[in-house]
Every structure is written in structure tokens, then in C-alpha cells.
Amino acid sequence: SISDSLGTLLYPRLRIGVGDRKHGDLASYVLGNFNETERDKLPEIINKALEIIHLWLVQGLEIAMNQANIRNKENQK
């Protein structure tokens, strides 16, 4: 893994959340196949991730993280 290669967990990274723990074992949930609803949402999720990556590269990590977290909170309402 990247963390093993770097020897630390202290590096900037962007992650896409997988939801809450209502699915029980997250490992099998994360490694499983997408259902139809999840597949339908993939283009939107990928586009948002690309926007945040672009923001990170152009304006920096802190601004990208703030924007990603704002969007995250708005989506949870």
C-alpha cells in the first residue's frame, strides 16, 4: 500500500466515502459489486471527485478539502 511504502499515514489524500456502517462488514461492502442505484450515481460521483482533484491542483489542498466537505454536508441534508 501507499502507506507502507511511505512508512507513514501522514500524507494528503482524497477519499470517496462509502456511506455509513449500516451495511455491517464494510470490507465486503466496499469490495462488492455496485447495485443499480449506485451504478446510476457513479458518473456524478466521479465528476465531483474530478472537480475536487482539479481544485486541489490549482488552488491547493486546504481549499479542495473545504469545498469537498461543504458538498458532503449539503448532500447529507
N, C-alpha and C positions, 0 to 999 in steps of 0.2 A: 504494500500500500504506500501511498504518498507519505503518510505519517511515519511509517517505518523507515522509508528511505531518507527522510529529513531528520529523523530522530527526535521529532517534536510534534506537538499538536498545535503549536503557536504559529500559524501562518494564515493569511487571509484566504477565505474560500466562500463561494456562494453555493447554497444548497437549496434544493427544491423540497419542500415539506411533503410528507406522505399522509398527513392527517393526524387524527388523534389515535389513542390506543384502544379504541373500541373494537378493533379487529383482533385483539389479543396478541398473538405472536407476530410482532412486526417483521421479523426476518422472512417468514414465509409469505406475509402480505406484500412486502417490498419486492421480493424475488418472484412473485407470482405474475400471472398474466393480467393485463388490463381488462376490466369489464367494458361493456359497450359505452356506458356513460363516461367512463374515464377516457376511453379512446376518442370520444367526441370532443372532450375538453383539451386533448393534447396540443392541437395547433395553437390555442390561446395561451396555454401554459408555456409552450416553447417560445412564442413571440414575446411574452412578458420577460422570460429569462434572457432572451437576446437583448431586449431593451436595457435591462439592468446591467448586463455584461458591457454593453456599449457605453453606458453611463459610467461604469467603473473605469473603463479605459480612457474616457475623455475627461471626466470630472473628478475621478478619484473614488477610492473605496468607501469613505465615510458617506459621501453624498449618495452613492449607489445603495448602500445599506439602509440609509434613512428612507430613500424612496421605496425600496423593496418592502421595508417594514410597514410603511404607511399603507401601501397597497394591500399588504397582508391583513392589516387591521380592518380596512374598509371591506374586504371580502368576507371577513368573519361576521359582519353585522347582519 
